[in-house]
Amino acid sequence: MYAIVNIAGIQTKVMPDEVLEIAHLSGEPGAKLKFDQVLLVGDGDKIAVGRPTVKGASVSAEIIEHLRGEKIRIFKFKRRRDYRRRRGYRSELTRIRVTAISG
């Protein structure tokens, strides 16, 4: 069984007992989450497509931890102009475990 869910504005394919890293969500590790914006549910040969969401379907998940992603480096320069800028950032992420898909 699998589902496509809208999590923080991003469509994500999830399966039971799968561990995902998604954009930062508020909540303490161990907290339970429920996502109601399920766009598609597939179970073998049966597929339920929502318009825009599948009625009565939801995905339950649990927060494992909060972490930071890999550092992304941004370097800008213009040749022969003595212009160089270096910047970087790390995304705030949340690791979750999908516990159940209902619907």
N, C-alpha and C positions, 0 to 999 in steps of 0.2 A: 504494500500500500504506500502511496506517496501523495503529496499535495503541493500545490503552488500557493504560497501565502505572501501577502503584502506585509512586510516587516519594516517599519520606519521608512516607508516610501520605496522600498526595493522589493521586487518580486523574487522570491527565493523558493527553490524546490527543497522540500523536507521529507524525511522518512523517519519512522519511529527509531528511537535509540541513536539517532545521528547527532554528532556534536558539530555546531556551527560557530563561526566567529562573525558577528554582525556589528553594525554601528552601535555606539554606546546607548544602553537602556538604563533607566534608573531602577534601583532595587538592590537589595543585599544578596550576596551569594546564598543560595539555598531557597530563594523566593520563587514562587510559582507564577508563571505567566500564562495568559490565554490570548491567542490571536484569533479574532473573529473574521478578518477579511481574507477568507479562503476563496481563491479564484478558480481552482480546479482540484478535484479529488479523483485519483485513479486507483482502482483495485482490480488487478488482473486485466480482464477484458472490458470491465465496466468503467466508464469515465463520466463523471458529472462535471459539466462546465457551468459556471455561474454567469448570471447576467445582471450586474457585474460580479456578484459574489454568490457562492453556493449557500442556500438557506439552511440553517441549522448545523452547518459545519464549523468546526473549530479545531485549533491545534493547541495542545498544552505543552509547555516547556518549563524548564527549570534553569535558573541562572547558576552557572558553575563558578565563574570568576570574571573580574574586570581586568583588562590588560591594555597594553599599548602596542600598536602595530610596528612594523619595520620602519626605520627612518627613511624618509623620502627627501632627497637633496635637490634643490632648485638652484641652478647657476645661470645667471644672465650676463651677457657681455656684448659690447659693441666693439668691433675691431678698430684699431687706430684711434680710439676716442678716450682711452684710459677710463673705461666704464666697466666695472665688474661688481656684481652683487651675488652674494651667496646666502642662501636661506634654506631652512629645512623644517620639517614637522613630523610628528608621529600621531597617527590616528588613535583616538580612544575607542576601544573595542570591548565587546561583551561576549564571552563564550557561553553558549547555552546548549542544553541537551533536550532534544524533542522527546517527550514522554509518551504522547498519545495523539492520534488523529481520529476525530470523530466526525461522522457525517457520511 
